Amino acid sequence: MLTYAIRRLLGAIPTLLIIITVAFFMMRVAPGGPFSLERPLPEQIMRNLNAIYNLDKPLITQYLLYLQNLVQGQMGPSFFYPGRTVEEIILSGLPASIQNGAVAIILALVVGTSVGSIAALKQNSRTDYGIMAGAMVGITIPNFVVAPVLSLIFGVYLGWLPTGRWDDGALVNRILPVIALALPQIAIVARLTRGSMVEVLRSNHIRTARAKGLPERIVLVRHAMKAAALPVVSYLGPATAAVLTGSVVIETIFGIPGVGRYFVQGALNRDYTLVMGTVVLFATFIVIFNLLVDLIYGLLDPKVRYD
């Protein structure tokens, strides 16, 4: 398994290089620049700034310099936050994103698999139709609608929870962002679990287990749930990477100082290095979590081998 993991990580290097290359040149092709203001700076100051940040060099030279610094673990200085490096900004926002994202993923996994299993066990009943209808609504309504509605109901009308404040990560300030992050994931996990569970319950090994007189709880937990978890695990790889690195919309709406919010600010301000840093972070997370998914497959399905 260790050899397989090392081989996968080495094979991911070209993928990361392609992502970095595409993101780098797309950022530079976009109109405007990090120092394009409504009131233009004097020409001499612009020349000095471009020289400091190597923006006066040919584009291919800038690209090679960025790769060289990245290999050394340096993502460069931020254009919009003077005196701060991209690594410092990301590390300052990553804890909030990871904490909220981890709770949201755990909540989605627990609630989604539970209601999805209930829907599968009560297939074609009112319970099944109700759960799947709710899941479909959760999938189709985007985060930028769910978050303001939650804020409006629980923050403005009822006054139960604060909105738009972080207060150093106080528990009461995390509730709405976590729920807004988790709701779409709960809906997707529920649908995946329901579809997979229905198929597994009709399989031969489940019939055999029941024919041997095993208790229904043992059949469901040890046999059905384990096999039905494979599609959910596949989905959770990229989903976990996206949620842990921070939802752009959620962190912006609730004023959370996370990676997603910095990404939005970096894009709006043409902060090339900050945007590139978040892209590299997100791509790395996807590679790592997809690898973990493949390794978990071997634990859930004995037929998977890593030869």
C-alpha positions in Angstrom: 0.0 0.0 0.0 2.9 2.4 0.8 4.4 1.8 -2.6 1.0 2.5 -4.2 0.6 5.7 -2.3 4.1 7.0 -3.2 3.5 6.1 -6.8 0.2 8.0 -6.8 1.8 11.1 -5.2 4.6 11.1 -7.8 2.0 10.7 -10.5 0.1 13.7 -9.2 3.1 16.1 -9.8 2.4 16.5 -13.6 -1.3 17.2 -12.8 -0.4 19.9 -10.2 2.0 21.4 -12.7 -0.7 21.6 -15.4 -3.1 23.2 -12.9 -0.5 25.8 -11.8 0.4 26.6 -15.4 -3.2 27.1 -16.5 -4.1 29.2 -13.5 -0.9 31.3 -13.8 -1.5 32.3 -17.4 -5.2 32.8 -17.0 -4.6 35.2 -14.2 -2.2 37.2 -16.3 -4.5 37.2 -19.4 -7.3 38.8 -17.4 -7.6 42.6 -17.9 -6.2 44.9 -15.3 -3.4 44.3 -12.8 -2.7 44.4 -9.1 -1.8 48.1 -9.2 -4.6 49.2 -11.6 -6.5 51.8 -9.6 -9.3 54.3 -10.4 -6.7 57.0 -10.1 -3.6 55.8 -11.9 -0.3 55.9 -10.0 2.6 58.0 -11.4 4.6 56.3 -14.1 7.8 56.1 -12.0 6.0 54.5 -9.1 4.4 52.0 -11.4 7.8 51.1 -12.8 9.3 50.7 -9.3 6.4 48.4 -8.2 6.7 46.3 -11.3 10.4 45.9 -10.7 9.9 45.0 -7.1 7.4 42.2 -7.9 9.2 41.1 -11.1 6.2 42.2 -13.2 8.5 44.0 -15.6 10.0 40.7 -16.7 8.7 38.6 -19.7 5.7 36.4 -18.7 7.6 33.2 -19.2 10.4 34.4 -16.9 7.8 35.3 -14.3 6.3 31.8 -14.6 9.7 30.1 -14.2 10.5 32.3 -11.2 7.2 31.4 -9.6 7.8 27.7 -10.1 11.3 28.1 -8.6 10.0 29.8 -5.5 7.1 27.3 -5.2 9.6 24.3 -5.2 11.4 26.1 -2.3 8.1 26.4 -0.4 7.6 30.1 -1.1 4.4 31.4 -2.6 5.6 35.0 -2.8 4.5 38.3 -1.3 0.9 39.4 -1.5 0.3 42.4 -3.8 -2.7 43.7 -1.8 -1.5 43.0 1.8 1.9 44.8 2.1 4.5 43.1 4.3 2.6 39.7 4.3 3.5 36.6 2.4 0.9 34.3 0.8 1.9 31.5 3.2 1.2 33.7 6.2 -2.2 34.7 4.8 -3.2 31.2 4.0 -2.0 29.8 7.3 -4.0 32.6 9.1 -7.2 31.7 7.3 -6.8 27.9 7.1 -7.8 27.0 10.7 -11.2 28.7 10.4 -11.9 27.0 7.1 -10.8 23.6 8.3 -12.7 23.7 11.5 -16.0 24.7 9.9 -15.4 22.4 6.9 -14.6 19.4 9.1 -17.7 19.8 11.2 -19.8 20.3 8.1 -18.5 17.1 6.5 -19.0 15.1 9.7 -22.5 16.4 10.0 -23.2 15.7 6.3 -21.9 12.1 6.6 -23.8 11.3 9.8 -27.1 12.9 8.8 -26.9 12.1 5.0 -26.1 8.4 5.5 -28.8 8.0 8.1 -31.7 9.6 6.2 -30.5 7.9 3.0 -30.5 4.5 4.6 -34.0 5.1 6.0 -35.2 6.1 2.6 -33.7 2.9 1.1 -35.3 0.7 3.7 -38.6 2.3 3.1 -38.3 2.4 -0.6 -41.3 3.8 -2.6 -43.0 4.9 0.6 -44.0 8.4 1.7 -40.9 8.5 3.9 -38.8 7.7 0.9 -40.5 10.3 -1.3 -40.3 13.0 1.4 -36.6 12.4 2.1 -35.7 12.4 -1.6 -37.8 15.5 -2.3 -36.0 17.3 0.5 -32.6 16.1 -0.8 -33.4 17.4 -4.3 -34.4 20.8 -2.9 -31.1 20.9 -1.0 -29.1 20.1 -4.1 -30.8 22.6 -6.4 -30.8 25.6 -4.0 -27.3 27.2 -4.1 -25.3 28.3 -1.1 -25.7 32.0 -2.0 -29.5 31.6 -1.4 -29.4 29.2 1.6 -26.9 31.4 3.6 -28.9 34.7 3.4 -32.2 32.9 4.1 -30.7 31.2 7.2 -29.3 34.6 8.3 -32.6 36.3 7.7 -34.7 33.7 9.6 -32.5 32.9 12.6 -30.5 36.1 12.8 -32.9 38.9 11.9 -36.4 37.6 12.4 -35.9 35.3 15.4 -32.7 36.8 16.7 -31.4 33.5 17.9 -28.0 33.5 16.2 -25.5 36.2 15.2 -24.9 36.9 11.5 -21.8 38.4 9.8 -19.5 38.2 12.9 -16.7 35.8 13.7 -15.6 36.9 17.2 -12.5 34.7 17.1 -14.5 31.6 16.2 -17.0 31.5 19.1 -19.3 28.5 19.0 -22.5 30.5 18.5 -20.9 32.3 15.5 -20.1 29.0 13.8 -23.6 27.5 13.8 -25.1 29.2 10.7 -22.0 28.9 8.5 -21.6 25.2 9.4 -25.3 24.5 8.6 -25.1 26.4 5.4 -22.0 24.4 4.4 -23.5 21.1 5.4 -27.0 21.3 3.9 -26.0 20.7 0.3 -23.6 17.9 1.3 -26.3 16.3 3.4 -28.6 16.2 0.4 -26.0 14.7 -2.0 -24.8 12.1 0.5 -28.5 11.1 1.2 -29.2 10.5 -2.4 -26.0 8.6 -3.0 -26.6 6.5 0.1 -30.2 5.8 -0.9 -29.3 4.7 -4.4 -26.4 2.6 -3.4 -28.3 1.0 -0.5 -31.2 0.0 -2.7 -28.9 -1.8 -5.1 -26.9 -3.5 -2.3 -30.1 -4.7 -0.5 -31.0 -6.6 -3.7 -27.6 -8.3 -4.1 -27.0 -12.0 -3.6 -24.8 -11.7 -0.5 -27.5 -9.8 1.4 -30.0 -12.5 0.5 -27.5 -15.1 1.6 -26.9 -13.3 4.9 -30.6 -13.1 5.6 -31.2 -16.8 4.6 -28.6 -17.8 7.2 -30.7 -16.2 9.8 -28.5 -13.2 10.7 -30.2 -10.5 12.6 -31.4 -7.6 10.4 -29.2 -5.1 12.3 -26.1 -7.2 11.6 -27.1 -7.6 7.9 -27.5 -3.8 7.5 -24.5 -2.6 9.5 -21.9 -5.2 8.7 -22.8 -6.0 5.1 -25.2 -3.5 3.4 -23.8 -0.3 4.9 -20.2 -1.3 4.2 -20.9 -2.0 0.5 -23.2 1.0 0.1 -20.5 3.3 1.4 -18.3 3.1 -1.7 -20.1 5.8 -3.8 -20.3 8.1 -0.8 -16.6 7.7 -0.1 -15.8 8.5 -3.8 -17.8 11.7 -3.5 -16.4 12.7 -0.2 -12.9 13.0 -1.6 -13.2 16.1 -3.7 -16.1 17.4 -1.6 -14.0 17.3 1.6 -11.2 19.2 -0.2 -13.7 21.9 -1.4 -15.3 22.3 2.0 -12.1 22.2 4.1 -10.5 24.9 2.0 -13.5 27.1 2.6 -16.6 28.0 0.7 -16.1 31.2 -1.2 -19.8 32.2 -0.8 -20.3 31.2 2.9 -17.1 32.8 4.2 -17.9 36.0 2.3 -21.5 36.2 3.5 -20.7 35.4 7.2 -17.5 37.4 7.3 -15.3 34.4 8.2 -11.6 35.1 7.8 -10.9 31.9 6.0 -9.2 30.8 2.8 -12.3 31.2 0.6 -12.7 34.8 1.6 -9.1 35.6 0.9 -9.5 33.9 -2.5 -12.4 36.3 -3.4 -10.5 39.3 -2.2 -7.4 38.2 -4.1 -9.4 37.7 -7.3 -11.1 41.1 -7.0 -7.8 42.9 -6.3 -5.8 41.0 -9.0 -3.6 39.7 -6.2 -1.9 37.2 -8.4 0.2 35.4 -5.8 -2.7 35.1 -3.3 -5.0 33.6 -5.9 -2.3 31.2 -7.1 -1.6 30.2 -3.5 -5.2 29.2 -2.9 -5.3 27.3 -6.2 -2.2 25.3 -5.3 -3.7 24.6 -1.8 -7.0 23.4 -3.3 -5.3 21.2 -5.9 -3.1 19.7 -3.3 -6.0 18.9 -1.1 -7.9 17.2 -3.9 -4.8 15.0 -4.7 -4.4 14.0 -1.1 -8.1 13.3 -0.4 -8.5 11.3 -3.6 -5.6 9.2 -2.6 -7.2 8.7 0.9 -10.4 7.6 -0.9 -8.5 5.0 -2.9 -6.9 3.7 0.3 -10.2 3.5 2.1 -11.6 1.5 -0.8 -9.2 -1.3 0.1 -10.7 -1.4 3.7 -14.3 -1.4 2.5 -14.0 -3.7 -0.5 -11.7 -6.8 0.0 -11.6 -7.3 -3.8 -9.5 -4.1 -4.2 -5.8 -4.8 -4.4 -2.9 -2.3 -4.7 -0.5 -4.5 -6.6 
